[in-house]
Every structure is written in C-alpha cells, then in structure tokens.
Amino acid sequence: MGALLFQSILAVLFLAVSIQGMDYAYKKMECPFPEGQSVLSLTECEKYTACEWYYDVGMCHMKKNSEAGYVVAGETQKTSRGLKTILKKIDPSVTMFHGDIQQLVFEVIDHEEYHVQIKIYDAETPRYEVPVPLNLPDKPATHQRYVVSQSAEGEPFTFSVGRKDSAKENTLLNLVGPLTFEDQFIQFTTTLPTTYMYGMGENAHPTFKHIFGPRKTYPIFPRDHEVIEEVVNLYGHQPYYVIVDHTTEEAHSVLFYNSNAMEYSTFMLDFGSPALTLRTIGGIIDLHIFLGPTLEDVNRQYVNDVQFFDVNYMYDRRDFTYDQTDWKDLPEFIEELHNDTLKVTVILDPPIASDFDEYPPGQRGKEADVFIKWLSETYIPDDQDPSWGSYMVGRVWPSFPTVFPDFLNPAALEWWGNELDMFRKDINYDGIWIDMNEVTNFGTNPFGAEGSNYPNKTDLQCPDNKYDSPPYPTVMTRTGGSVSKRISETTICMSGNQTDGANQYLHYDVHSLYGWSHTVATYKAMRSMNPGKRPMILTRSTFPGSGKYGFHWLGDNSSKWEHLKMSIIGILEFNLFGIPMVGADICGFNGNATMELCARWMQLGAFYPYSRNHNCGEVAQDPTAWPEVAETSSKYLFDRYYHLPYLYSLFRRAHLYGESVARPVFSQFLSDTRALEVDDQFFWGDGIMVAPVITEGATSRTVYFPKGEWYDTVGLKVVTGPATLEVKAPLDELPYFFLGGNIIPVQQCELTTAKSRNFDFVLKVFLNSSLAAAGEIFRDDGETDLDLQEPYFAVTSFSDNTLNVNVLTGSGSVAGLNIYAIEISGYIYHPKAIELDGEILPSDAWSYNESFQFLNCLTEVPMGKNMTLIMLV
C-alpha cells in the first residue's frame, strides 16, 4: 500500500513547494453566482462570505484555502484498502449558499495498480451516493503505480495524486484553493499537467481539445435539447475526462462519479498552469483516477471498471401499439424484411399514456405501481385526476397526459419486460430504439412561458422548493434558451420519488440515471426474450456504464456544416466514455440538407461506428434524394461493408477489453502536439485514418499524417509522416488512408451484412518502415453470445519476408470460406519466388510492381487453416 509511508515525507515537500503558488491561485477562482457573471459587482460579491473582491482586476473570487477551506483534523488512519483522514471546516461563517458540512472524511481507496479512488463525504450523516455498481476488485493490488499526498495535521487541507514511475515528476490531480462542501453545492479545483484535456459530456464542444483561455464553463445534466453550437447540456451525463502529457507521452483519466447536476470550468491560473473546477449540487466527491499510460490503456482501465421505425408507426404515439390503419401491413412487411436478411428496430419512449382504462399497458403499470410519484402529497396538483393517485403527470407524445416509469424499481423492470414480450407477438422486431429517456417532458413550468412545446398549457408545474429551485442551479439554466430558468426545463420535476425496492431516492439525485436504468431494463427484457442472443438497444441518454447495455446516437442535430464537423468530436468523446458504437444523424435531423452537405455527410457517416441517416426536415435527404448523393452513398457504404471484417474485429476488442473503435489522431502519438490538436480526422482502430471534407465548396483539404508510412485506398505509398499535405477531394471522393504496420482484413460485399458474410476474405498488408505489420481476423454468427460459441479468431503478422496466419479458435466455423488473396503495400523487394505452405506458387498466381512497391498473391487457402507465405528474395 505504501500510502502512510509516503504521507509524512511527501506532505511536507508538497506543501513547501506548492503552498505559495497554490494559495495565490485562489485569485483566479471565480465566485460562482447563480445568475452568472453578468451580475458581477462588489455588492453582489459581498453577499457571499466565501468570496472576496479583487480590486486590481474587478473580479469576485473565492477566498484562500486557509480561510474558506478545511483543515486536517487528527492523524490519518490506515484502512484495509488505503487511508482515512478527518477534515473540519476552518470557519463555519464562511459560506456560499449555507448548509456547509462541518466535518468530512477524506478517503483513499486502493484498487488495481493503475486505479485509485478518492472519496470525500460527510463524516456524520450519510449522503446520497450513485447506486450504479462499479466493477471493482475484491482486494487492492500489492503494488501501486501512484502516490497520494495530503497536507499535514493542522494544516489547510489539500491533496495531490501523482505517478510513482514516470519520465518526470508528474502530478495528475492537485487540489488548489478552498474545498467547498455544502448540502447543495460542492466545488473543488485541480491543476492539470497540460491543456490537452478531452471528454466531459454530454454537451456540444466546438473542439475536441478543451479550451482554457478564455474561461469556459459547461453544464452536465441530461436534457432534451437539440444540438446547437452554443454551450448547452445535452442528453447524457458523462463526467469523465482524459489528459495527455505530451512531454512524457503518458495519458491518464479521471471519473467524477456523481449523478447530480453539475458544471465544470476550464481556465488558466496566473502562474501558467491549466486548471479545472468541478461543481455539483448534491451527492459526494467520488473520484476514480486511471493511470494508463497509453490512451488505449486508459480506455481499457475505465471501461473494465465501469431499417428504423420512428414514432409515426404507433397508434397515437403510444408504446406497444401500431397504427392499424396507416400501418396495418406492418407485421407482414417486417417478415418480408426478415426474409431478405434485414433486421428491424422499433422505437419506444418511456412516457406512458395515463388513460388507464383505455390503455392496457398503462393499466398494467398502474396495477404494478411502477410510475414515478411526487415526493410529498402536498405537491400533487389540486385538479389532478384521482385515478392518477400520487403519480407525477406530464405530457409528451400521446394525446393524453403521461406518467413516467421508475426503471430503478424492480417491479418496473418486470412490467416493462412483459410489455415488450407481448408487443413482440404483434410486431416481430429485432432491436429497440429508446428515445426521450432523459427523461423528457414537454412544456414543464409553462406559466409565463411562451411557445410551449405542447399546445395544452396545463402542463407540469414544479414546486418552488430546495430541489426544484436549488440555491445554485448551475449554468444550465442560463443556456440553450431556457425559458423557465429552472433545472427541470424539458424534464420532470426534481421533487419526485423513486425506489429500487430497498431504498428511496429523490429524482433530484437520480435524474441522470434515468436513461441508464431504462437501457438496463430494456437489455434485461431482451435477454429474457432471446436467451443467448445479443440485444440491440439504441439509447439517447447515457451514464457511465451504459456502454455495457446499449449504444448511442448524438441526438437532434441540424443540417449544418458545423454539425457535420461537431459529429466527429461527438463520436470521439463517446469512444472515450466507453460507448464505441456511436454515430450522428447523417445529413442532419433538423432543417434541410443541401445536396453537397448530404453527399459529404454520407461519406463521413459511412465511417461512423454506427451509421444512420435520420431526419425530420421538409426536404428528403435519404441517399437517393439526389443522383450525386446516391452515387457517393453507394460508393462509400460499400467501402464500409468492404472493411466490415476489420471494423467487426475492432468491436470484438471493444467488447472483450474495453478498447475504443473510433480514435483520435493522437491515439498512437501522444508526444505529437500537432496530432493532439486535430479534431477533423479520426482513426478506425490503429489502421485506417479518415479525413472527411467539412467545408462547403471545398474540392481539397489539408490532411495531417503523423509519424509512419501512409498508403492510399489502392495501396500506394502517399507519404512518410509526420507531414501535412493538401489532398484532392472532389465531391465524389472521401480521403482516407492506411497506416503502415497494419494488416486489414476485407471482404467483398452485398446489400446486407448477412449476405456479405458468404464471400472470401482478402488480407491487405500495409508495411511500416521495418517492413512489418500485424492484425487480427474475427468472425462469428453475428448474434450469439461469445461465451456460447467458438467464433473464428486468427492473428496475422508479417516480418522477415514472411506472412503468417495463425488460427486460434473456431476453425470449423468458416468452412467454405477462403483467404482468397494477399495484397502487400510498401514491399521493397522483387521476389524470386513465393512459397505458400511449403509449395512454390505458380508465377501466374502473383505479381509485383516495383514502381509502386506492391505485391499481389492469389492464395485461396481455407480460412480454417494456418497459413505461411514466404517471399524468397
């Protein structure tokens, strides 16, 4: 464990070196006004005893740690998993919004050697903690790669987390300024080793790398709001970030495991250090730090711990129904699709129509008592229909008022599963698309609001209490055109009561878990209906851990060039969040796409991990809407299918190891400061780099190539990186490239993946400067659990003029399929002969182009056999 040993030594050093600079840092720590900095004044500043006026610059900032923070009170105690220390508030009169917790526990919990947990919580009264279980080890590792230091007894509290073994002294997290811990307001600030910070969501970022100057503040709290270019909280709750230190070529990440409404600010301190302030309005501080050091190490560590039919197919937009007039032939149509090897996904929203006598699914839900209730009967509207009891009632898509299932409740999971099962007897669907699960309500708090989403103005009105009107409602109430200026905007009231059967929860605390719990409920239902089969669940709202149960699309974007570019940032962020199957609505959901925009977006969308064109605009924008779009869509969707064996192998690694699929350009090049800034290109795995055109009217674009040998789509050498090139990109072309060192399996394709599976494979070998490459091939039946079958898996390698294919499992599952050919790019020797499994290939079975350094061999070896191909030079 070693924590006590280094505490006494490092604490003094830490304070001696940093206290002067850190104590001065408080002057850059904004005092957070509920109304925002627009009300900044000396008078406003004086309302808060935790703040003081900085006369030199006219800024209201937090008081220094020795006045507004906590003091270490007593000796640190060793535990079976780490350390505990008691902290006491230095001055109880110094406060932001009152309700300060006077005595805290600072706890260090050791997990794996690369993973440490830091908790700060009330020493006397239990507080809400996220009830979503994490995959934590039973006992700590015997050796930790991190050190945690804290200030000594009697000193103002601060702490830091650093690496033990690093190329330099490397502090990953370093508390500066005062810790504020009130009942409904928690705030702390940490310095960061570099400005190369990525993640934190779900909100719209103009760049993948976060901006530190000027100061930026973003909200996190699930909300149904269309994607815009401004600061706004969107559909999910992902308080997780990654930092890359280019000077040591190391990455680490931090999860702030808290589900209450929160915000974060990025800014620079006066002494040149980037800083991050985290604020939340409930729960505790629960930090998980993952040490990497590579980006994929970080992804693995984090993840290991933690045709579509839209609503118009329904009757009155009600779940578990279909319109038997306009969609009367839907069951037969679905069977036609199944006969053509296509899958069908239906959409289901959480809100349930409350005319229980007329709507059997709602009546059964009422009988099982599965809907969210008001926290107190005093909040029930006087004119509420008696049949609704104490349920919180809103309005969403159905024409009748709606109630909201509590998916934390085991009874709700059983009810939901039964309804899905009964509905499947009418509609033989394959997958489920769950939407509106932030959870959404139309027209919340309508009084005084114009333009409510729902025509009936008697909508849900939230009470004026500490939960629906918290003292600090975060920046979310000042963004996205909030009409009510309340945290319940477009959702239900925070004064709701939920239960997991054993514990009661405030919706105020578990709002961010709604989408996660809805996904889990749907996943369990699909598992029950289809034992041994993988569920297909698409969800809009997410939380850490959602990637285990479903995948995600980026919500209601618009047909804008800016949103095409922003979608790249979104798919990269969600791959960091552990949800690799992600994509945006191609061509934009809102508005009307132009031919050029849709053509470019179809090209990019073909390389989303999850590819879907979906819109509600007046103008058609499907791939056949314009001849030019149809042509480029066909070309690049077939390219997607051609590379599906590679993409599928990447998803295998995502499933087994928690790796990402879509990766930033810097993923393999952590010291490359140019790559660390690129957010309009991305990788599939380590091998394919996509550089879409994101500018209207452009027929070329600048592409950055990191270190390595780079090849084009026909296998010809383009450049040795690092280099920046202007690449031609007429309207019908998407630039994408292959990095040397990778072996990419490909397959000729058909109109569906099921039909494409019957074609032979080709291995495309792209050599690096050492004339080496490696890869994998994975193939299974596409739907059965991995632990219930023995899928085909082979590793491929090229070195010393020899290509090897070693089949590790599932040789019998690929009967009838061959590795038809091998294509080798960047091979500098003209072979005298080529030997395949001990036999010399006929001269007409291979060819070599010396000018292009390209070798092509016809092999036709059964996939189930090991293969060795030797170039005799």
N, C-alpha and C positions, 0 to 999 in steps of 0.2 A: 504494500500500500504506500508506504513512504511519506504520506502526507504530513504526519506530525513531525517527522524528522526534518523536512524542509521548511516547515512553517516558521519555526523560531529563527532559522537562518535567513530565509528569503524575505520574511515580512519586514525586517528592519532594512534590508537592502532595497526592497521595493519602495518602501516609504521614503527612504533617504534620497533615492534617485528621482522619484516621481512627484513627491508631495508638493514641491514648489510649483512645478508646471501644472499639475492637476488641480491644485487649489485655485490657480489663476484661471483654469479652463471654465469655471462656472460663469464667467462674464460673457461667454458665447452661448450659454444655455438659456434659450428663450423661456420666459414665463408664459405658460400656455393659457391664454384667455379662452373661455367658452365661445365667445363671439369671434375669435380670431384676432390677428394683429391689426385689423382695421380699426380697432378701438384703442390702440396703443396711446397711452398718455401717462403722465406722472400720477394723475388722480386714479386712473384705472389700476396702475401698478400698486398703489398704496392699499388697495382692497385686500391684497394677499400678503400675509406676513411672511410667507416663504420666498417672496420676491423683493427685489430692490431695484432702484432706478440707477442706470449707468449714465451719469450726466454727460460724460465725454462724447457719447455717441447717440444719446437719446433712445436707449433701449431698456426694456424691463427684463431683467434676467433673474435666474434662481440665486438665492443666497448660497454662500460657500458651504461646503460639506460640514465644516466644523460648527456651523450654526443651524443648518436645516436638515442634517442627516441623522445618522445613528452612530452610536459608539459601541465598540466591542466590550461587552459586559461579562467578564468572567473568562475562565480558561476554556480553551477548545477541548471538547470531549471526543475521544475516539469511539467509533461505532464499528459494527461488523462489516460495513460497506464503505466507510470513509470517516467523515468528521461532522461534528455539530458545534455551532457557536451561538450563544445568545447575544442579540443586539437590542439596545434600548434607544428610544428616541432621545436626542440630545436636549431639545427644547420643545415641550408639548405645545407651547403657544405659537410655534412657527408651523404654519399650515397653508395648504392651497384651498381645499374645499371642506376641511374638517373631517372628523372621523379617522384621524391618524391611529394606526395600530402602534401601541406604545412599546410592545416587546415582540421581537421577531426571532425566528430561528434561521440561521444561515447553515445549510447542509450541503456537504459534498458527498456525492454517491458515486463510487467507482463501478464501472460496468466492464465492457471489453477494454483491451489495452488502448484502443483508439477512441473511446467514448466515455465522457464524464458528464454527470448530471449535476446541475447546481439548482437547489431549491431555496427559496426564501418565502416564509409563511408565518402566520400568526402563531405565537408561542402559546397562547392561552385558549383561543377559540377556533375550532375547525372552520375552514372556509371551503367554498366550492373549488373542486379540482376536476379537470377534464376526465370523464368516466370512460373514455375510449382506451382500451388496453393497448399497451405497447409490448413489443416482443423483446423483453429484457432478459439478460442471463440470470441464472439462479444464484451465481456467485461471481465476484469480481475476478478479473484476470490477475495473475500473480505479478505481472509487470505492467506498469502504465507508461505510456509514451507522453504523458502530460504532467505538468506541475500546476498546482493551485496554491496561490499565496494570498494571505489576507493581512490586514493591519493587526497590530499587537493589541493586547488587552489594554483598555483605557484610551485607545486612540479612535479618532473618527473612522467609521467603517469604510473600507474599500477592499476590493479583491481583484485578482487577475488570474487568467488561465494561459499557460504557455506550453510550448513543446519542450520536451526534455532533450531530444536529439535532433538538432536542426543545424542547417548550414550557418545560422547566425542566431543570436538571441531573438526569439520570435514570440512576442506576446499576441495571443489571438483575441482575447477579450479582456478589457481593462476598465473597471468601473471608475468613472470620474464624476466629480460634482456630487451633489447630495442624492441619496436614495429617498424617494418619496413613496410611502406605502400607507394609503388611506383606504377606507372601506370601499369607495367607488372611484379611486384614482390612484394608479400605480405608475411611477415614472422612474426610469434609470437611463444613464448614458454610458456608452462604452466607446473608447477609442478603437480604431481599426488599423491593421498594419498597412493597408493600401486602400486606394479608392476603387480597386477592381472588385466591386460588390455586385452580385447578381441575385435575383429571386425576389421574395416578398410579394404576396399577392392575395387575392386576385384583384388587380387594378391595371389600368392601361398605362404602360410606360412608353415614352417616345424613343427610348434607347434601352438596349439590353443591360448595359452597364449603368449603374445608378449615377445620378448627378449629385455632386456635393457643393457646387457653387453655381448659382445661389442656392440657399437652403431650400429643400423640397420636403413637403410633408404629404404623406399618402395615408388614406384610411384603409382598414381591413375589417370587413363585416359583410356577410352575404346579402346581396341586394339585387333585385331585378331591375337592372338599368342597362340600356343599350350601350354598346361600346362607343366611346367618344374620345377625342384627342385630349381632353382635359382630365384633371385629377378627379377620380371618382372610384368608389368601391364597387366592385362587380360581384360576380355570382358565388365565389368561393372564399374560403378562409385558409390561407397558406402562409403562416408567419415563419418563414424559413428562408435563410439566405446563405450564399456561398461567397467566400472571399478567396481570391487568388493573390498570392505573394509572388510577383514576378522575379524578385531578387533571389528567392530560394527555390523557385519552381515548385511551390507547395500550395495546396488548396486545403481549406477546412470549411466546415459549415456549422450553422447554429439554428436550432429549432427553439422558438419561444412557444412552449406548449401551453397555450392559453386560448380559450374559445370565446372570451368576451370581446366586445367591441374594442378595437384598438387602432392606433395610428403609429407611424414611425417617421422620423425626420433624419435626413442626411445633410451634413454640413461640415465646414472646416473650422477647427479650433485655431486660435491666434498663433500657436506655435507650430502650425503646419500639419497637424495630424487630422486625418478624416475621423469623423465621429458619427455615431448612430444613437439617436434617442428613441426608446420604445415606451409607449404609453398604452395602458389598458384600463378599463373601468370596472374590473372585477377579478375574482379568482386569486391566483398566486403567481409568483415568478417561478417558472419551471423551465430551465434552460438545458438543452442537450447539445453538447459540442462534439463534433466528429472530426477527427484529425487527418483523414485522407491517407497519404498526401496527394495522390493524383485526383483528378476530377472524377474519374470512374470509381476510384476507391471511395470517395465521399458519397457518390450516388449509391453504391452498394451498401455502405455502412448505414446510411439514413433509411433506405428502403427496407433493409432487413430488420430494422427496429420499427420501425413504424409502417334495294328499294326501301325508303322510309315513309310511313303513313303519318301525316300531321293530324292535328285535332279535327280537321274537317271530315274525317271518316266517321266520327262519333255521332250519336244522336244527342242533340243539344249540348255537344261538347262534354258529355258525361263519361267518366271512366267505365270500362267493362260493358260498353254498348257499341253498336254501329248503326248507322242510319240505314234502315231497311227500305228506304225509298230511293235515295240517290246512290246508295252503295249496296243495293240489295244483292248484287252478284259478287260481293267481296269474298265470301268463303271459296267460291269456285275459282275466282281469279287467283287467289293465293295458291290453290292447288296447281293451277297452271304454271305459276312461277316455280313452285317446288319441282314440278316435272321438268322444268328447264334448268334445274340445279341452282336456282336463285333462292336467297333467304329473305324473309320478311320480318321487319321490325315495326312494332306499333308504339304509339306514344301514349303515355299515361301520366296525368298530373296528380299531385296529392289532394287538392281540394275536392270535396265530395258534396254533391247537392244535398240540401237538408230537408227536402220534401220527402221525408222518410216513408210515408205511407204509399207514395207513388214510385219510390226508387229502392228496390230490394237491396242493392249493395249498401246504401246508406242505412237502411233499416237494420241490416245485419251488423253494421258497425256500431249503431246505437245500442243494440242488444248486448254487444261485447264491450261497450263503454270504452271505445278506443280513441275518442277525439279529444283534442286539447281543450282544457277548461280554464275559466278565469281563476286567478289565484284566490280571489275572495268573492263571495256572492254580492258584496257591495258594488262590484264593478259591472254586474250584469245590467244591461240597459233596461230601463223600466218597461219599454214596449217590446221586449224580446218575446218571441213566440214561446209559450210554455213547453211546447214539445221539444224545444232545444235545450231545456234544462240549464245547466251552468256552462254549456259549451260556448267557446268564443266563435262568433259567427261573422263571416266576411262575405266578399263577393269576388269571384274570379270568372272563369269562362261560362259555366252553366247559367241559364236564365234565372235560376233560383239561388238564394243565398247559400253559402257553402260553409262547411266545417272542415277541420284540419286534423288528419290522423296524427297521433303521437307515436312515431315509429321507434321511440325508446321503449315503449310499453310492449312486453311480450305478447299481450293479447292482440295488439295491433298487428304484429308480425304474423300471427296465426290467421287473423281475419284477412289481411292483405294476400297472404298465400292462397287461402281458399278462394278468394275472388279471382285471382289470376288463373287458378286452375279451372274454375267454372267458365271463365271467359275464353279460355283456350279451346274448350269444347265447341264454342261457336266460331272462333277465329283461330286457325291453327298457325299462330305466329311462332317465330323462331327467336326473336330478341325483343327487348323492351327499351324504349327511349323514355326516360323520366325527366320531365321538364318542370319548371316553375317551383322547384323544391328548395328555394332559399329560406323560408317559404314565401311565395308571392301572394299578396292580396291587393286588389285594385281599389284605389280611392281611399286608403286609410287616412284618417284625420281630415275629412273633407271640409269641415267648417272654415269658411274664409278662404277656401282654395278654389280657384277657377280651373276648368279643364280637367276635372277628374277623369280617370280612365274609364269609369263606369257611369252610365247615364243616371243611375239612381243615386241621389245624393245622400240617402240614408245609409251610408256605409259605416264601416267600423271606426269608432272614435275611441282613442286610447285615453285612459285616465291620466290626470296630472299627479303623478306620484314619483317616488325616487327611482323607479325602474323605467318608466316611460319618459320621465323628464330628469335624467341624471344630471348632477352638477356640472359634469364635463362631458358633453355628448359627442366629442371628437369632431375632427374636421369633416366627417361625412355629412353633417347637417349643413355644411356650407359649400357643398359641391354637388355637381350633377343636377342643378336646377331644383334642389329640394324645395318643395312647396311648404310643407309643414314645419321644416327645420327641426324634425324630431327623428330619433334613430329608428322609429317604426315606419318610416317612409317606405311605401310599397310592400310592406310586410305586415304581419300581425303584431298585436301589442306585446310588449315585453312582460306585462303582468299576467302571463299565462302560467299554468301549472302543468308540468309533465312528470312522468314517472317511469322508472324501469322495473317496477313491480316491488322493489325493495326500498327505493329512495325517491324522494320528491325533488324536483328541480324547477327552478324558475326558467321560463323561456328567455329571460334576460341573460342567463348564463349559458344555455344550451342552444340558443338560436343558430349558432354557426355549425352545430352538429346535425341540423335537420336534413340537409342533403346527404350527409354521410349515413345517417340512420335509415333514410329512405332507400339508399343504394344497398345497404346491408340487408334490409327487409326483402328487397326485390331479388337480390342474389340468393338468399336462402330459399325463397319461394321457387326460383328457377332450378336450384339444385334439387329441391324436393320433387319437382315435376319431371326432371330429366336426370335421374341418378347417373353419375359417371360422365356427364357431359358438361362442357364449359359454358357457363351463362354468358350471354352477350347483353351487356347493360350499358347504355349511354346516359350519363348524368350531367346536368348543368352545374349543380352546386357540389362543391368538394371540400374536404378537410384532410389533414394528414392521415394517411392510411386508406383513403378512398381508392387508390390505385389497385388495391388487392381485390376489389369487388366490381369495378367498372371503369369505363373510360370517359372522355370529356371532349366537348367541343367548346369553342371560345365565346359562344353566345351571340347576341344580336348585333353583329357588326353592320357596316354600311358599304355601299358600292362606291368606295373612295380609294384612291391610290394610297393614301396614308394608312388605311386599314389593311390593305394588302401587305404593306411593309410591317405594320404592327403585328400581324398574324405570325410572322417569323419569330418575333420576340415572345409571343404567347406560347408557341409550341416548344421553344427552348426552355422557358420557365417551367412549364408543366413537366417536362422531362426531368428537370431538377427536383420538382415536387414529387417525383415517383409515380407519375401518370404518363407513361410514354405513348400510349395510344391516344393521340390528341390531334385536333385539326380545327380549322375555321370554316365558316360557311363560305364556300368558294363563290366568287363574284359578288359577295356581299348579301346580307339578309335584307336590310332596309335599303330603300332607294332603287334606282335603276342603273344598271351597269351599261357602259358603252361596249361596243364590240372589242376595242383594243384592251380595255381593262379586263374584260371577261376572258379574252384569249390569254393574256399574261397570267391571270389568276388560275386558269385551268392548268397552265404549265406548272406553276408553283404548287398548286393543290395536288397534282399527281404525285408529289413527293412529300406531302404531309403524311405522317404515320397513319392518320385517319382522314380519308379523302371523301368529301361530300359537298355537292352543290345544293344549296338550300336557300330559298328567298321568299319574300312576301311582296316584292315590288310589282308595279303595274306592267312592266315590260318583261317578257320572257327572257330568261338568261340561262336556260339549260344548254348543254353542249351543242344542240342542233339549232339554236336560235339564230345564229349567223353562220354562213358557209365557212368563213375563216376560223371561227371558234370551233366548229365541228371538226375541221381538218386538224387543227393543232391539238384539240382534245383527244382525238383518236390516236394521234401520234404519241402523245406523252402518257396517256393512260395505258397504252400498250407497252411503253417503256417501263411504266410502273409494274405491270404484270410480268414483264420480261425479267425484272430484278426481284420479283417476289421471293424466290428462294433465299436471296441474301437478306431481305427485309424480315422474312419469317425466322431466319436464324438469329437475327438481332433480337426479335421478340422472345425467342427461347431464352436467351441470356438475360433479358429483362425479367422474365418470369422466374428463372432459377436463382439469379444473382443480384437482381435489383439494378441492373445497368440501364443506361439511357439508350434510346434509339436515335432520336434527332439530337445532335450535339453541336455546341458552338464551335466556331473555327479554332478557338484556342484550346480545345479539349486535350489535344496531344502536345500543345506547345505553350506551356504555362509561363515561359520566360519571354515570349514574343509579344511585346507591348502593342505592336500593330494588330496582331490577331485578337488581342484582348479587347479591342475597340470595335471589331467587326460585328455587325448585327443584321446585315442584309445578305449573308451567306450562311449556310449550315451544312453539317455532315449528316449522312446516314452512317451510323457506326463510325469506324475509322477509315472507311474506304472510299466513299462517294461524297464529293462536295458539290452542292447545288448553289448556283449563283443567279437567282431569278432577276429579271428586269422589273424594276419597281418604279420606273419613271415614265410618265406619259410621253409618247412621241419618240422614245429612245430606240435606236437601232444598234446600239452597242452599250457596253457597260465596263466599268473598271472592276477587275477581279483581283483579289489578293490571294497569292499562293504561298502558304507557309513553307517551311523547310521540307525538302523532299523532291522526289521525281513525280511529275504530274503528266497525265495522259488524257486524251480526249475520248469521245464516245466510240471512235473506231479503233482505239488502241494505240494511237500515235503519240509520241512524246511532244508535250507542249512547252514545258519549261522546267528548270530546276529551281526550286524555291530556296530562300524567300525571294519573291518577286511580285511586282504589280504590273498587270498587263491590261490593255484596252482590248476587250474581246468583242467580236462582231456578234450581234444578236438581232437579226431581222425578226419581224413579227411572228414568224412561224418557227423560231428557234429558241430553246432554253439552254443556256450554258450550264453544263455540269461536267465534272471531271473526276478522275480516279487517282488516288494517291498510291505511289509505289510502295510495295510491301504487303499488298493485299491480294487475296485470291477470291474473286467474286463468282459465286455460282449463279447461273442464269438458266432460263427455260423458255422455249417458245410458248406462245400464249394463245388462248382462245377468249371468248367473250365472258366466261365466268372462271373463277379460280378452280372450281371443281373439274371443269373440262381441261384447264391448263395443266392439271396435275398429271395428265397422261402422256406428256411429251418428255423426251430425253433431255438430259442436262448438258450444259457446256460450262467448262471452267475457264474464266478469264483471269489470267495471271499477270499482275502488274508488278514489275520488279523494282526494288529500290536500288540505291547506289551500290549495295553489296550483292546485287543480283540474287536477292532472296525475297520470299513472300510467304504468307500463311493465311489460312482461312478455315471455315467450317461449313458443313452442309447438314441441315436438319430437315427432316420430313416426317410428318405423322399423318393421321387421318383427318386432321383439321378440327376435330370436335371432342374427342375423348380425353379425359384427364390423363396427364402424363404418367401418373403412378398406376394407371390401369392398363397400360400398353407398353410395348417396347418399340419406341419410334426409331427411325433410322437416324444415325448420327455418325458423321465421319469428320476427321480432321485432315486438312490438306496443307502441304508445305512444299516449298521449292528452295533448294540450296545446292551448291556444288553440282550444278547442271542436272539435278535430279528432281523430278516431281513425284511426291508420294501422296497417295490417298489411303488412309487407314480407317477402315470401317470399325467402329467401336461397338455399336448396337444396331439391332433392327435390320440385319442383312436380308432377312426373309420378307420384310415388308415392302421391298422395292422390286419384287420380281417383275420382269418385263421392261424395266427401265434401265437405260444405259447412260454412262458418261460418254456422250457422242463425240465430243471434240475438246481439245485443249488449245487455247489461244494465249500466247506469251508475248507481252509487250515489254520493250526495253532490253531484249536479249541481244548481246553484242557479238556473239559467235555464230558463224555459219556451221552447223553440224555436218560432220562427215556422214553420220548415220544416226538413227534414233532407235532405241531399244525399248520395247513395251513388254514388261513382264517376262524378260529373258529372250524375247523374239525380236529380230530386226524388222522394223516396219518397212513395207514396200515404199519405194521412192515416191509413188503417186499418192501416198497417204499423208504426206506432209510437204510443207513448202516454207521457205524462208525468204523474207525481203530484207536485204542488207541495208538498203537506204532507210527503211522505216524501222529496222531492228524488230521485226515482227515475225513470229514463228507460229504456224498453224498446223495442228496434228489431228487427224481423224483417228479416234481410238475405239469407239463402240464397245467399251468394256462394261459389263453388267455392274450396276451401282452397288450391288451387294458384295462385290469382290474388292479386296485390296488391290491397289494398282501402283506400279512403279514405272515411271517414264524417264529414261536416261538419254541425255543428249551427248553423243560421242563426238568430242571435238579434238 
